[in-house]
Amino acid sequence: MKSSGSVAAAAVMALALVAGCGSSEPDKKSDSVPVPKGFEVPEGVTLTKGGAKLMEDSSASVVYQVADKAASAITVTVTSVRKGSIKKDFKFFSLDAATKAATPFYVDVAVKNEGPAGLGGAALPIFAHDSSNTNLPANDIVGSFKPCRNATLPESFLPGANAKLCLVFLVPKGKALQSVDLQTGSTKDAITWSP
């Protein structure tokens, strides 16, 4: 694997603070399930209440709206959270000092598109929540990365389709991974998985 300056830049971006990321504000407050205006939940799908706290291998169904475009119900399952090694896994990458001191985590996720829209190529609003109450975005790694592949949904992800993703998160030195958060609305509506 060739080292890349853009990889280092992407890795550094993961260490930036992220607050309030997600889709547009839902119609209802945190005591109900966030649903974009005019969206009809597909038959047989029960949405997970905002703020739900889950364990690995538990599923959550939410409505995901990509910007002002497609909206579809998805069922997300965090199947595993694996701790990696900067020295071993990133040995061919050109990293700055802060990134070299970070701890990588690889989050395996299963996703089903419940419909009605296609979500091809979309990145899911999943964050690593650390012990400083900061949401860290997944790293965008350029090229093939053996420990963790497929960070975005397939180019064609129509209703009924399933996908397995793996997201890379770099938790800064001195911080601990508290949860993996799926945030399609406000931060208080995020659904969290404990690793």
Backbone torsions as a table, in degrees:
resi	resn	phi	psi	omega
1	MET	NA	135.4	179.3
2	LYS	-86.3	142.6	174.9
3	SER	-72.6	155.7	-175.0
4	SER	-146.3	130.9	176.3
5	GLY	-62.3	-34.1	-179.6
6	SER	-68.0	-28.8	176.9
7	VAL	-67.4	-42.4	178.9
8	ALA	-62.0	-42.1	179.2
9	ALA	-63.0	-40.5	179.3
10	ALA	-66.0	-38.3	179.9
11	ALA	-65.8	-40.1	179.1
12	VAL	-64.8	-36.6	179.9
13	MET	-59.5	-29.9	-178.3
14	ALA	-68.9	-19.2	-179.1
15	LEU	-87.4	-5.0	178.8
16	ALA	-76.6	153.6	178.3
17	LEU	-74.3	139.4	176.6
18	VAL	-127.7	125.2	180.0
19	ALA	-132.9	135.3	174.0
20	GLY	68.2	28.0	178.4
21	CYS	-77.1	149.1	178.4
22	GLY	147.9	-172.3	-179.9
23	SER	-79.6	-176.7	179.7
24	SER	-61.0	157.8	-177.2
25	GLU	-57.0	136.3	178.3
26	PRO	-71.6	163.2	179.4
27	ASP	-64.5	-32.7	-172.4
28	LYS	-114.9	163.5	-177.9
29	LYS	-82.9	-175.3	-172.3
30	SER	-68.2	-10.9	178.4
31	ASP	-81.5	2.3	178.1
32	SER	-137.2	178.3	-178.5
33	VAL	-84.8	127.3	179.4
34	PRO	-65.0	122.0	178.7
35	VAL	-136.8	125.9	177.6
36	PRO	-60.9	150.6	-179.7
37	LYS	-56.7	131.0	176.7
38	GLY	83.4	-1.6	-178.0
39	PHE	-83.2	133.7	176.3
40	GLU	-106.9	120.5	-178.5
41	VAL	-67.4	130.7	-179.7
42	PRO	-58.3	146.4	179.3
43	GLU	-59.9	136.0	178.8
44	GLY	89.4	-4.0	179.9
45	VAL	-103.8	127.7	175.4
46	THR	-110.0	117.0	-178.8
47	LEU	-73.1	146.1	179.4
48	THR	-84.4	134.9	-178.5
49	LYS	-63.8	137.9	177.0
50	GLY	-57.9	141.6	-179.8
51	GLY	87.6	0.7	-179.7
52	ALA	-62.3	142.1	178.5
53	LYS	-113.6	121.5	-173.8
54	LEU	-122.6	165.3	173.1
55	MET	-105.6	166.1	177.5
56	GLU	-52.7	146.4	-179.7
57	ASP	74.2	4.7	173.0
58	SER	-93.5	145.3	-176.8
59	SER	-103.3	151.1	174.6
60	ALA	-133.5	136.8	176.7
61	SER	-110.7	128.6	-177.7
62	VAL	-139.1	168.5	171.8
63	VAL	-99.7	125.8	-179.9
64	TYR	-114.2	120.6	177.3
65	GLN	-109.5	124.0	179.8
66	VAL	-88.1	105.1	-176.0
67	ALA	50.8	-129.6	178.4
68	ASP	-101.8	18.8	-174.7
69	LYS	-101.3	-124.0	-173.6
70	ALA	-67.1	144.8	172.4
71	ALA	-130.0	135.1	-178.8
72	SER	-149.3	151.2	173.1
73	ALA	-80.4	136.5	177.1
74	ILE	-130.6	149.2	172.7
75	THR	-111.6	123.5	-175.0
76	VAL	-116.7	135.1	175.7
77	THR	-129.3	122.8	172.2
78	VAL	-84.1	108.4	-173.8
79	THR	-87.6	-27.8	175.9
80	SER	-165.0	154.4	173.7
81	VAL	-126.1	116.3	-175.7
82	ARG	-113.1	135.3	176.5
83	LYS	-87.3	129.5	-179.8
84	GLY	-104.3	-166.8	-179.5
85	SER	-134.9	123.0	176.6
86	ILE	-61.3	-45.7	-176.3
87	LYS	-62.6	-41.5	-176.9
88	LYS	-83.8	-50.5	-171.4
89	ASP	-79.3	-26.5	-175.8
90	PHE	-113.9	23.2	-174.0
91	LYS	-64.7	-21.9	179.7
92	PHE	-98.3	7.4	-178.8
93	PHE	-99.9	148.4	175.0
94	SER	-92.8	107.9	-174.2
95	LEU	-121.0	150.8	174.9
96	ASP	-81.7	174.7	-174.1
97	ALA	-61.8	-41.8	-178.7
98	ALA	-64.8	-40.4	-179.8
99	THR	-69.1	-38.3	177.9
100	LYS	-61.5	-27.2	-178.7
101	ALA	-88.4	-8.8	-177.8
102	ALA	-76.5	164.2	175.9
103	THR	-110.5	122.4	179.0
104	PRO	-82.3	142.7	172.9
105	PHE	-128.2	139.3	179.6
106	TYR	-113.4	120.0	-176.2
107	VAL	-108.9	115.7	177.9
108	ASP	-90.1	129.8	-173.9
109	VAL	-132.6	135.5	171.9
110	ALA	-106.4	135.7	-176.0
111	VAL	-131.6	136.2	172.2
112	LYS	-122.8	131.9	175.9
113	ASN	-86.4	111.7	-178.5
114	GLU	-85.0	-12.1	177.8
115	GLY	99.7	169.7	12.0
116	PRO	-96.6	-6.3	-171.9
117	ALA	-104.3	159.5	172.0
118	GLY	-81.8	145.1	-178.8
119	LEU	-127.1	31.8	-176.1
120	GLY	-54.3	131.8	175.7
121	GLY	76.8	0.6	-177.4
122	ALA	-75.2	148.4	172.3
123	ALA	-97.0	133.1	-178.5
124	LEU	-76.8	147.4	178.9
125	PRO	-81.3	66.8	-179.9
126	ILE	-111.1	133.1	-176.4
127	PHE	-128.7	155.9	169.0
128	ALA	-94.3	127.0	-179.2
129	HIS	-103.7	118.0	-175.2
130	ASP	-100.7	178.7	-173.7
131	SER	-70.9	-6.4	174.3
132	SER	-97.4	14.3	179.8
133	ASN	63.7	36.6	-180.0
134	THR	-112.1	137.3	173.3
135	ASN	-93.0	122.8	180.0
136	LEU	-104.7	129.1	177.6
137	PRO	-74.5	159.6	175.5
138	ALA	-68.3	146.7	178.0
139	ASN	-76.9	140.3	174.7
140	ASP	-96.7	99.0	-176.6
141	ILE	-94.6	129.0	-178.3
142	VAL	-83.6	132.2	178.0
143	GLY	86.2	-173.1	-178.2
144	SER	-78.9	134.6	178.9
145	PHE	-132.3	102.1	-170.3
146	LYS	-55.1	-43.6	-176.7
147	PRO	-64.8	-21.6	-173.1
148	CYS	-159.3	113.1	-177.2
149	ARG	-120.7	169.8	172.8
150	ASN	60.6	72.6	-178.7
151	ALA	-85.6	-17.9	-179.3
152	THR	-119.2	160.9	178.8
153	LEU	-65.2	152.9	178.6
154	PRO	-58.0	157.0	-179.0
155	GLU	-57.7	-32.9	173.5
156	SER	-114.1	112.0	-179.5
157	PHE	-135.8	76.8	-174.8
158	LEU	-85.6	167.0	177.8
159	PRO	-53.1	134.7	-178.3
160	GLY	93.9	-13.0	-178.4
161	ALA	-77.1	151.8	176.3
162	ASN	-121.8	150.3	177.6
163	ALA	-146.7	151.2	173.3
164	LYS	-115.8	124.8	-178.5
165	LEU	-118.2	161.6	172.1
166	CYS	-137.6	126.2	-177.8
167	LEU	-112.4	139.2	179.7
168	VAL	-103.1	126.4	176.2
169	PHE	-124.4	137.8	175.7
170	LEU	-109.7	111.2	-179.4
171	VAL	-91.7	125.3	-175.6
172	PRO	-59.9	153.9	177.7
173	LYS	-55.1	136.4	178.5
174	GLY	87.1	-5.6	179.4
175	LYS	-110.4	155.8	178.3
176	ALA	-118.5	149.1	175.4
177	LEU	-76.8	119.3	-178.7
178	GLN	-94.3	-41.8	-177.6
179	SER	-161.8	166.1	170.7
180	VAL	-108.8	123.1	-171.5
181	ASP	-112.9	130.9	171.8
182	LEU	-101.7	113.2	-172.0
183	GLN	-122.3	96.5	178.0
184	THR	-99.9	-7.7	177.7
185	GLY	-130.5	-132.6	178.6
186	SER	-80.0	167.2	-179.0
187	THR	-60.8	-34.4	-179.1
188	LYS	-72.4	-17.7	177.5
189	ASP	-92.1	0.4	-177.6
190	ALA	-62.0	141.6	173.8
191	ILE	-97.4	131.2	-171.7
192	THR	-120.1	144.1	173.5
193	TRP	-115.3	131.2	175.4
194	SER	-87.4	129.9	-178.4
195	PRO	-74.6	NA	NA
